[in-house]
Amino acid sequence: MKPLLIKLNLIFLVILCFSHTLATASTTNEIKYVLRNLDQTQNQCPELFDAFPEGGMRIFYCHVKTFLSYKRLQKLAHKPIFIKGPHSKTLLNLKNKNEFGYYNKAFVTWLRNEFISAIKSAQFKKSTQTVYHQYIQSLARTYYLVHELLIIDPGYLQQELEHYFKLIEINSLPEYYVNRYYEFADLFDQGFNGDVVKTAVLFWIRRVIDGTEAEFFIGLETLLKAYDTHFIDQVHCEHPEFTTEPMECAQLNYKIAEQTLKLVYQNLRRKLNKQERRKLQKSQQAWLKFQNHNVEFWALPYQGEPDEAIEKINVKTKLTQLRTKELESFENKWIMGLNE
């Protein structure tokens, strides 16, 4: 009898040890499935205008809900998603204007770790790069930039946080309060969707209040580093609010221009026959020589100056961008000629 009990105890311990691993694998697989199939999602919130994929976090959630509902996520997490606010364990109350959900930090950490586990495979990242670009990139970039601009201005952030919290406490939040952030940091003038910007500002204010801002940001930064390698550095170069070395920015801009040219060149090459490819190759080789000579010429005014090396890279970047436009223009004319 005793050996049997020992065996049963061992089996129980094995099951206990592996149950967490199996649950984690299940969550990771569900996250992977959602990422792979974002193009197959439908708006599950008929009361909302479907601006996906150009909309904000709420419409993004309404699409993710096609495969991963709030109730299902709650079940996978084995912990409350919210610790305070208008939401229950099974339903989200998105109509309450004077309350918001306080996220459970343990849930956010769990979700972040599950997400990191889902995207750590290089093969998976490669297979979902296009999905990221089409359905996630715009939202992720906006939320990242808004966060950084808020954090570097703690005085403004504290002022807005206190004002918002006071209105919440006395149940006097105006219905369209979020609209005050539509033109936040002039991001609308820089091509960002003001409707997404304003919700991003309020999202981060709420996360500072509920204490989960750092956890959410780590997850967002991980996403960008996985799929959008240069964006973080690019943001710091394009916005004077951030302190960045000019040489680093010059090198980054050239690297991006070079990669873009490479993609355009390869795309055009695939559409040509063998003889045409040889001509394209000769043209590109001649252009590279032209580029090198022109870099030396246009940098002459800076010869011997501290910025000479930076200016050479900047000239190289501009010439590379012009070459990219030339090849894109050629490709468009080529396609039009084939269709005539």
SULSULRA-V538793 format. One record per helix or strand of 2 or more residues. SS is the DSSP state (@ for helix, = for strand). FROM is the first residue (numbers start at 1). TO is the last residue. If there is no record, write none. Layout:
# SULSULRA-V538793
ss=<SS | SS>
from=<FROM | FROM>
to=<TO | TO>
This chain:
# SULSULRA-V538793
ss=<@ | @ | @ | @ | = | = | @ | @ | @ | @ | @ | @ | @ | @ | @ | @ | @ | @ | @ | @ | @>
from=<2 | 38 | 57 | 70 | 82 | 102 | 105 | 122 | 129 | 137 | 154 | 177 | 184 | 188 | 194 | 213 | 231 | 246 | 274 | 300 | 308>
to=<36 | 40 | 64 | 77 | 84 | 103 | 119 | 127 | 135 | 151 | 169 | 181 | 186 | 190 | 210 | 227 | 238 | 270 | 298 | 302 | 339>
